[in-house]
Amino acid sequence: MKQKLSIKLLCREAGLFAEAESVHPEPTIYGVTDGKAVGTYLEHKFQAQLREKYRYVEGSSGNVLHSIFIEAGRTADYQTTRGILNIIENNGNEDDIVAFMQDRLLPVEEIGASQIAKEILANPPKIGYLTISNALQWRLQYKRVIAEAGRVDGIYRIQ
């Protein structure tokens, strides 16, 4: 039976994978200028390597970038979580959080926003380290997450 994949093992395997991938030719991606295609290729290759050795719920290995691992609890939008926490720190209430979500043009109706606001007040989020574009596409804030790796709980620099 395969061993269960832990964060520690994932970090070790990601480091080994990055080291191995950085020193050998990869003709499959020569001339490819689409970064997303390169990332997807490497993600699939890494997932295949992990599947051979470990048991885990397969998802996106896209969180392993630049030898950084980001736990799910840190994958929210940075500006949104920072803004929400500022509202809470300033004694904001449900209406303030609903107004903030509307200002951010988040795709949620008022009743849903009210329910989310109640949940946020009961369980404030941790600061996230992704950003969301106007096209509602998640992107990693490379400079911020690289600078914070190893200093912030849930963001690990893979050695």
N, CA, C and O of each residue as an XYZ file, in Angstrom:
636
protein
N       0.837     -1.187      0.000
C       0.000      0.000      0.000
C       0.888      1.259      0.000
O       1.919      1.313      0.671
N       0.456      2.259     -0.771
C       1.217      3.501     -0.871
C       1.095      4.310      0.419
O       0.094      4.234      1.131
N       2.138      5.081      0.696
C       2.184      5.951      1.866
C       1.276      7.157      1.646
O       1.156      7.643      0.521
N       0.627      7.648      2.720
C      -0.199      8.843      2.628
C       0.706     10.068      2.465
O       1.700     10.218      3.175
N       0.350     10.926      1.534
C       1.135     12.129      1.257
C       0.856     13.193      2.322
O      -0.290     13.593      2.522
N       1.895     13.639      2.991
C       1.796     14.709      3.985
C       2.388     15.979      3.378
O       3.013     15.938      2.319
N       2.186     17.098      4.054
C       2.780     18.361      3.577
C       4.298     18.233      3.568
O       4.958     18.679      2.630
N       4.848     17.626      4.612
C       6.305     17.467      4.678
C       6.814     16.659      3.488
O       7.812     17.022      2.865
N       6.117     15.547      3.173
C       6.529     14.724      2.032
C       6.307     15.475      0.713
O       7.132     15.395     -0.197
N       5.194     16.201      0.617
C       4.927     16.978     -0.594
C       6.034     17.998     -0.827
O       6.525     18.150     -1.945
N       6.417     18.687      0.228
C       7.488     19.680      0.097
C       8.790     19.024     -0.343
O       9.499     19.549     -1.201
N       9.102     17.865      0.253
C      10.326     17.158     -0.131
C      10.260     16.735     -1.598
O      11.211     16.942     -2.351
N       9.135     16.141     -1.998
C       8.977     15.681     -3.385
C       9.009     16.846     -4.367
O       9.579     16.725     -5.451
N       8.403     17.975     -4.000
C       8.413     19.143     -4.883
C       9.826     19.674     -5.064
O      10.211     20.077     -6.161
N      10.595     19.673     -3.984
C      11.992     20.105     -4.083
C      12.799     19.198     -4.986
O      13.576     19.664     -5.819
N      12.611     17.888     -4.817
C      13.323     16.924     -5.668
C      12.899     17.061     -7.129
O      13.726     17.001     -8.038
N      11.595     17.247     -7.336
C      11.071     17.412     -8.688
C      11.653     18.666     -9.342
O      12.098     18.628    -10.489
N      11.644     19.778     -8.601
C      12.168     21.037     -9.146
C      13.650     20.914     -9.471
O      14.115     21.398    -10.503
N      14.378     20.268     -8.587
C      15.817     20.081     -8.821
C      16.050     19.238    -10.065
O      16.884     19.584    -10.901
N      15.318     18.129    -10.195
C      15.484     17.246    -11.352
C      15.069     17.941    -12.647
O      15.737     17.802    -13.672
N      13.969     18.689    -12.600
C      13.470     19.352    -13.804
C      14.374     20.489    -14.258
O      14.382     20.839    -15.438
N      15.126     21.062    -13.345
C      15.944     22.218    -13.702
C      17.266     21.843    -14.362
O      17.969     22.718    -14.867
N      17.619     20.555    -14.369
C      18.939     20.178    -14.898
C      18.896     19.264    -16.117
O      19.943     18.817    -16.584
N      17.713     18.979    -16.636
C      17.706     18.136    -17.832
C      16.904     18.805    -18.945
O      15.988     19.581    -18.676
N      17.253     18.500    -20.198
C      16.532     19.095    -21.322
C      15.084     18.592    -21.370
O      14.813     17.442    -21.024
N      14.174     19.437    -21.790
C      12.761     19.081    -21.909
C      12.254     19.527    -23.275
O      11.552     20.532    -23.381
N      12.612     18.775    -24.333
C      12.266     19.186    -25.697
C      10.768     19.363    -25.928
O      10.364     20.089    -26.836
N       9.951     18.715    -25.126
C       8.499     18.821    -25.275
C       8.029     20.262    -25.168
O       7.029     20.633    -25.783
N       8.733     21.077    -24.400
C       8.270     22.456    -24.197
C       9.188     23.500    -24.837
O       9.013     24.696    -24.602
N      10.154     23.070    -25.636
C      11.014     24.030    -26.342
C      10.152     24.912    -27.243
O       9.294     24.414    -27.972
N      10.379     26.193    -27.189
C       9.676     27.122    -28.060
C       8.278     27.484    -27.592
O       7.632     28.329    -28.211
N       7.789     26.872    -26.520
C       6.450     27.191    -26.023
C       6.533     28.503    -25.259
O       7.328     28.645    -24.330
N       5.703     29.461    -25.660
C       5.731     30.775    -25.011
C       4.534     30.981    -24.090
O       4.442     32.011    -23.421
N       3.632     30.032    -24.046
C       2.452     30.112    -23.200
C       2.791     29.547    -21.823
O       2.880     28.333    -21.645
N       2.978     30.438    -20.855
C       3.351     30.019    -19.505
C       2.358     29.071    -18.880
O       2.740     28.179    -18.123
N       1.081     29.254    -19.189
C       0.054     28.370    -18.627
C       0.228     26.947    -19.164
O       0.056     25.979    -18.423
N       0.564     26.821    -20.436
C       0.775     25.495    -21.029
C       1.983     24.812    -20.398
O       1.952     23.610    -20.131
N       3.037     25.569    -20.163
C       4.228     25.009    -19.520
C       3.884     24.570    -18.099
O       4.258     23.477    -17.673
N       3.166     25.430    -17.367
C       2.763     25.100    -16.003
C       1.895     23.860    -15.949
O       2.069     23.015    -15.070
N       0.959     23.743    -16.883
C       0.080     22.574    -16.920
C       0.872     21.317    -17.223
O       0.633     20.270    -16.621
N       1.814     21.411    -18.154
C       2.663     20.266    -18.485
C       3.429     19.784    -17.250
O       3.452     18.592    -16.943
N       4.056     20.734    -16.548
C       4.835     20.373    -15.361
C       3.935     19.879    -14.232
O       4.307     18.966    -13.494
N       2.766     20.471    -14.096
C       1.816     20.020    -13.075
C       1.440     18.560    -13.306
O       1.451     17.755    -12.375
N       1.107     18.222    -14.548
C       0.731     16.834    -14.862
C       1.887     15.872    -14.626
O       1.692     14.758    -14.140
N       3.074     16.307    -14.970
C       4.254     15.473    -14.757
C       4.498     15.245    -13.259
O       4.812     14.131    -12.840
N       4.354     16.292    -12.469
C       4.536     16.192    -11.020
C       3.448     15.303    -10.403
O       3.742     14.467     -9.548
N       2.211     15.480    -10.829
C       1.108     14.652    -10.316
C       1.374     13.182    -10.625
O       1.151     12.320     -9.775
N       1.847     12.891    -11.832
C       2.137     11.499    -12.205
C       3.211     10.917    -11.291
O       3.114      9.760    -10.881
N       4.224     11.703    -10.972
C       5.296     11.251    -10.075
C       4.731     10.969     -8.675
O       5.071      9.962     -8.054
N       3.872     11.862     -8.189
C       3.276     11.676     -6.871
C       2.369     10.444     -6.830
O       2.388      9.685     -5.861
N       1.578     10.251     -7.882
C       0.666      9.102     -7.941
C       1.394      7.777     -7.824
O       0.860      6.819     -7.266
N       2.618      7.718     -8.350
C       3.396      6.475     -8.285
C       3.759      6.093     -6.861
O       3.893      4.907     -6.557
N       3.920      7.080     -5.977
C       4.443      6.830     -4.638
C       3.440      6.975     -3.504
O       3.582      6.319     -2.472
N       2.424      7.827     -3.676
C       1.619      8.235     -2.532
C       0.117      8.099     -2.769
O      -0.366      8.057     -3.901
N      -0.601      8.032     -1.636
C      -2.058      8.119     -1.610
C      -2.401      9.560     -1.236
O      -1.864     10.099     -0.268
N      -3.291     10.176     -1.998
C      -3.751     11.525     -1.689
C      -4.940     11.848     -2.567
O      -5.176     11.189     -3.580
N      -5.686     12.864     -2.176
C      -6.788     13.343     -2.996
C      -6.181     14.269     -4.036
O      -5.665     15.339     -3.713
N      -6.253     13.846     -5.268
C      -5.591     14.612     -6.328
C      -6.353     15.888     -6.627
O      -7.573     15.888     -6.794
N      -5.607     16.963     -6.688
C      -6.156     18.265     -7.040
C      -5.160     18.958     -7.927
O      -4.424     18.312     -8.674
N      -5.133     20.262     -7.850
C      -4.194     21.033     -8.647
C      -2.887     21.189     -7.887
O      -2.878     21.612     -6.731
N      -1.798     20.850     -8.533
C      -0.498     21.100     -7.909
C      -0.023     22.502     -8.255
O       1.140     22.841     -8.038
N      -0.936     23.326     -8.799
C      -0.590     24.689     -9.171
C      -0.157     25.552     -7.997
O       0.422     26.622     -8.187
N      -0.441     25.082     -6.768
C       0.017     25.845     -5.606
C       1.502     25.677     -5.356
O       2.057     26.378     -4.509
N       2.156     24.787     -6.050
C       3.587     24.587     -5.862
C       4.296     25.348     -6.975
O       4.483     24.829     -8.076
N       4.681     26.568     -6.680
C       5.332     27.430     -7.662
C       6.569     28.032     -7.020
O       6.558     28.394     -5.844
N       7.625     28.133     -7.795
C       8.857     28.731     -7.296
C       9.279     28.118     -5.971
O       9.753     28.829     -5.086
N       9.116     26.821     -5.823
C       9.470     26.086     -4.610
C       8.777     26.643     -3.372
O       9.359     26.704     -2.289
N       7.519     27.050     -3.556
C       6.695     27.563     -2.465
C       5.445     26.693     -2.411
O       4.864     26.362     -3.444
N       5.032     26.322     -1.185
C       3.778     25.593     -1.004
C       2.840     26.471     -0.201
O       3.215     27.004      0.843
N       1.608     26.620     -0.693
C       0.616     27.463     -0.034
C      -0.549     26.588      0.397
O      -1.196     25.949     -0.433
N      -0.813     26.560      1.696
C      -1.948     25.796      2.194
C      -3.247     26.437      1.712
O      -3.300     27.636      1.440
N      -4.294     25.617      1.610
C      -5.592     26.083      1.108
C      -6.100     27.307      1.861
O      -6.701     28.194      1.255
N      -5.873     27.368      3.159
C      -6.351     28.484      3.962
C      -5.698     29.813      3.648
O      -6.133     30.846      4.156
N      -4.668     29.812      2.826
C      -3.969     31.046      2.436
C      -4.161     31.365      0.959
O      -3.437     32.195      0.410
N      -5.135     30.711      0.300
C      -5.305     30.908     -1.139
C      -6.436     31.870     -1.495
O      -6.881     31.888     -2.643
N      -6.906     32.658     -0.552
C      -7.924     33.669     -0.844
C      -7.260     34.911     -1.447
O      -6.034     35.011     -1.497
N      -8.080     35.843     -1.899
C      -7.588     37.095     -2.473
C      -6.994     37.983     -1.377
O      -7.627     38.210     -0.346
N      -5.791     38.476     -1.601
C      -5.086     39.277     -0.592
C      -5.851     40.552     -0.239
O      -6.132     40.788      0.936
N      -6.190     41.370     -1.221
C      -6.839     42.653     -0.948
C      -8.212     42.470     -0.306
O      -8.602     43.247      0.566
N      -8.935     41.451     -0.733
C     -10.258     41.204     -0.158
C     -10.149     40.784      1.301
O     -10.863     41.316      2.150
N      -9.273     39.845      1.603
C      -9.136     39.406      2.994
C      -8.573     40.523      3.870
O      -8.997     40.684      5.014
N      -7.631     41.287      3.349
C      -7.077     42.411      4.113
C      -8.184     43.426      4.409
O      -8.297     43.919      5.532
N      -9.005     43.737      3.387
C     -10.106     44.687      3.561
C     -11.138     44.203      4.563
O     -11.611     44.980      5.392
N     -11.488     42.936      4.497
C     -12.454     42.359      5.439
C     -11.917     42.444      6.863
O     -12.633     42.836      7.785
N     -10.666     42.079      7.031
C     -10.079     42.129      8.374
C      -9.986     43.568      8.891
O     -10.147     43.803     10.088
N      -9.729     44.525      8.006
C      -9.718     45.933      8.419
C     -11.104     46.359      8.906
O     -11.224     47.066      9.907
N     -12.146     45.929      8.198
C     -13.513     46.257      8.607
C     -13.794     45.683      9.991
O     -14.329     46.370     10.861
N     -13.429     44.414     10.185
C     -13.669     43.766     11.484
C     -12.876     44.470     12.584
O     -13.401     44.700     13.674
N     -11.606     44.816     12.305
C     -10.772     45.505     13.300
C     -11.335     46.887     13.661
O     -11.094     47.391     14.758
N     -12.084     47.496     12.735
C     -12.696     48.802     12.982
C     -14.138     48.674     13.459
O     -14.946     49.584     13.272
N     -14.457     47.532     14.081
C     -15.793     47.271     14.631
C     -16.893     47.295     13.580
O     -18.026     47.680     13.870
N     -16.560     46.883     12.357
C     -17.550     46.803     11.293
C     -18.586     45.734     11.578
O     -18.366     44.826     12.379
N     -19.724     45.862     10.903
C     -20.795     44.889     11.088
C     -21.151     44.227      9.761
O     -20.466     44.407      8.754
N     -22.232     43.462      9.783
C     -22.661     42.721      8.591
C     -22.884     43.652      7.400
O     -22.466     43.347      6.282
N     -23.545     44.794      7.643
C     -23.812     45.741      6.546
C     -22.520     46.267      5.924
O     -22.442     46.447      4.709
N     -21.517     46.511      6.751
C     -20.227     46.998      6.247
C     -19.571     45.958      5.337
O     -19.003     46.294      4.298
N     -19.659     44.708      5.740
C     -19.035     43.645      4.943
C     -19.800     43.426      3.644
O     -19.193     43.195      2.598
N     -21.142     43.496      3.700
C     -21.942     43.376      2.470
C     -21.587     44.521      1.521
O     -21.399     44.294      0.326
N     -21.496     45.735      2.033
C     -21.141     46.889      1.190
C     -19.753     46.705      0.577
O     -19.535     47.035     -0.589
N     -18.820     46.180      1.365
C     -17.468     45.923      0.858
C     -17.512     44.913     -0.290
O     -16.855     45.109     -1.312
N     -18.280     43.836     -0.125
C     -18.389     42.834     -1.198
C     -18.994     43.445     -2.454
O     -18.571     43.135     -3.567
N     -19.987     44.317     -2.275
C     -20.596     44.977     -3.436
C     -19.597     45.911     -4.106
O     -19.526     45.962     -5.334
N     -18.825     46.648     -3.315
C     -17.792     47.539     -3.867
C     -16.745     46.762     -4.661
O     -16.225     47.257     -5.661
N     -16.437     45.544     -4.214
C     -15.452     44.690     -4.896
C     -16.046     43.987     -6.114
O     -15.348     43.257     -6.818
N     -17.339     44.213     -6.357
C     -18.058     43.603     -7.487
C     -17.980     42.069     -7.456
O     -17.850     41.419     -8.493
N     -18.063     41.512     -6.245
C     -18.053     40.058     -6.123
C     -19.376     39.508     -6.640
O     -20.429     40.084     -6.364
N     -19.344     38.420     -7.375
C     -20.561     37.876     -7.992
C     -21.441     37.138     -6.978
O     -21.502     35.908     -6.974
N     -22.119     37.903     -6.123
C     -23.000     37.308     -5.114
C     -24.199     38.240     -4.924
O     -24.055     39.462     -4.883
N     -25.394     37.629     -4.808
C     -26.607     38.422     -4.591
C     -26.668     38.879     -3.138
O     -25.943     38.360     -2.290
N     -27.538     39.857     -2.850
C     -27.577     40.470     -1.517
C     -27.875     39.459     -0.407
O     -27.264     39.527      0.660
N     -28.795     38.530     -0.634
C     -29.119     37.542      0.412
C     -27.907     36.649      0.666
O     -27.562     36.374      1.815
N     -27.272     36.203     -0.399
C     -26.059     35.395     -0.254
C     -24.948     36.181      0.415
O     -24.208     35.639      1.236
N     -24.825     37.467      0.066
C     -23.791     38.315      0.662
C     -24.028     38.468      2.160
O     -23.077     38.477      2.943
N     -25.265     38.584      2.553
C     -25.599     38.711      3.974
C     -25.213     37.440      4.735
O     -24.669     37.511      5.837
N     -25.494     36.294      4.147
C     -25.116     35.023      4.785
C     -23.597     34.888      4.880
O     -23.069     34.438      5.897
N     -22.907     35.280      3.820
C     -21.439     35.226      3.818
C     -20.886     36.179      4.875
O     -19.946     35.837      5.592
N     -21.470     37.377      4.970
C     -21.010     38.359      5.950
C     -21.155     37.814      7.370
O     -20.261     37.999      8.196
N     -22.262     37.151      7.659
C     -22.457     36.547      8.988
C     -21.377     35.509      9.265
O     -20.826     35.451     10.364
N     -21.080     34.692      8.261
C     -20.044     33.663      8.414
C     -18.672     34.305      8.617
O     -17.880     33.832      9.432
N     -18.393     35.368      7.886
C     -17.113     36.074      8.019
C     -16.950     36.635      9.426
O     -15.878     36.534     10.023
N     -18.023     37.230      9.953
C     -17.950     37.789     11.308
C     -17.748     36.699     12.358
O     -17.053     36.903     13.353
N     -18.362     35.542     12.124
C     -18.220     34.425     13.069
C     -16.853     33.759     12.944
O     -16.302     33.274     13.933
N     -16.305     33.736     11.723
C     -15.027     33.067     11.448
C     -14.191     33.921     10.505
O     -14.136     33.639      9.308
N     -13.538     34.960     11.022
C     -12.743     35.834     10.144
C     -11.690     35.041      9.361
O     -11.097     34.099      9.886
N     -11.463     35.430      8.105
C     -10.497     34.712      7.276
C      -9.058     35.035      7.652
O      -8.773     36.048      8.291
N      -8.169     34.155      7.243
C      -6.743     34.473      7.285
C      -6.441     35.287      6.032
O      -7.182     35.228      5.051
N      -5.361     36.037      6.071
C      -4.942     36.773      4.874
C      -4.622     35.770      3.775
O      -3.891     34.806      4.000
N      -5.170     35.999      2.587
C      -4.877     35.161      1.435
C      -3.697     35.722      0.659
O      -3.315     36.877      0.846
N      -3.126     34.908     -0.205
C      -1.953     35.345     -0.966
C      -2.123     35.160     -2.463
O      -1.141     35.093     -3.203
N      -3.381     35.077     -2.914
C      -3.675     35.098     -4.342
C      -4.321     36.434     -4.640
O      -4.652     37.188     -3.725
N      -4.499     36.725     -5.903
C      -5.242     37.917     -6.291
C      -6.214     37.500     -7.373
O      -5.955     36.559     -8.124
N      -7.324     38.196     -7.454
C      -8.306     37.883     -8.483
C      -8.330     39.033     -9.473
O      -8.388     40.201     -9.090
N      -8.284     38.686    -10.754
C      -8.287     39.705    -11.803
C      -9.728     40.120    -12.097
O     -10.672     39.513    -11.591
N      -9.889     41.151    -12.913
C     -11.234     41.578    -13.317
C     -11.958     40.486    -14.088
O     -13.188     40.475    -14.138
N     -11.208     39.567    -14.690
C     -11.809     38.445    -15.419
C     -12.126     37.284    -14.477
O     -12.458     36.188    -14.928
N     -12.023     37.529    -13.156
C     -12.282     36.524    -12.125
C     -11.387     35.306    -12.282
O     -11.820     34.172    -12.080
N     -10.140     35.552    -12.644
C      -9.147     34.491    -12.746
C      -8.167     34.654    -11.590
O      -7.651     35.744    -11.346
N      -7.918     33.543    -10.877
C      -7.002     33.600     -9.743
C      -5.566     33.612    -10.225
O      -5.208     32.872    -11.141
N      -4.759     34.430     -9.626
C      -3.344     34.509     -9.962
C      -2.551     34.607     -8.664
O      -3.026     35.154     -7.669
N      -1.369     34.083     -8.692
C      -0.507     34.152     -7.524
C       0.223     35.480     -7.511
O       0.706     35.926     -8.552
N       0.314     36.122     -6.354
C       1.118     37.323     -6.186
C       2.538     36.859     -5.879
O       2.892     36.670     -4.716
N       3.348     36.677     -6.914
C       4.665     36.077     -6.748
C       5.545     36.803     -5.751
O       6.086     36.178     -4.839
N       5.698     38.099     -5.903
C       6.615     38.834     -5.034
C       6.194     38.728     -3.574
O       7.022     38.486     -2.696
N       4.905     38.909     -3.322
C       4.420     38.872     -1.939
C       4.601     37.483     -1.339
O       5.115     37.353     -0.229
N       4.187     36.451     -2.054
C       4.230     35.100     -1.489
C       5.668     34.613     -1.335
O       5.981     33.911     -0.374
N       6.534     34.973     -2.258
C       7.951     34.591     -2.137
C       8.566     35.284     -0.929
O       9.333     34.674     -0.185
N       8.233     36.561     -0.731
C       8.779     37.302      0.405
C       8.262     36.753      1.740
O       8.977     36.792      2.742
N       7.043     36.251      1.759
C       6.428     35.794      3.003
C       6.665     34.315      3.296
O       6.411     33.865      4.414
N       7.140     33.557      2.326
C       7.340     32.113      2.524
C       8.266     31.861      3.701
O       9.352     32.432      3.794
N       7.814     30.996      4.595
C       8.593     30.670      5.772
C       8.388     31.645      6.919
O       8.783     31.363      8.050
N       7.776     32.788      6.640
C       7.520     33.793      7.682
C       6.044     33.803      8.091
O       5.703     34.247      9.187
N       5.174     33.311      7.206
C       3.740     33.314      7.446
C       3.269     31.865      7.554
O       3.619     31.022      6.729
N       2.477     31.595      8.574
C       1.896     30.264      8.743
C       1.125     29.876      7.486
O       0.305     30.653      6.996
N       1.379     28.697      6.971
C       0.640     28.214      5.811
C       1.311     28.478      4.481
O       0.804     28.058      3.441
N       2.447     29.169      4.491
C       3.214     29.403      3.257
C       4.618     28.900      3.524
O       5.337     29.428      4.373
N       4.995     27.863      2.778
C       6.239     27.186      3.052
C       7.205     27.287      1.891
O       6.834     27.079      0.736
N       8.433     27.603      2.207
C       9.520     27.565      1.213
C      10.022     26.122      1.200
O      10.414     25.572      2.229
N      10.000     25.533      0.023
C      10.416     24.139     -0.095
C      11.919     24.102     -0.329
O      12.425     24.668     -1.298
N      12.616     23.435      0.562
C      14.073     23.362      0.489
C      14.511     22.185     -0.354
O      15.709     21.963     -0.529
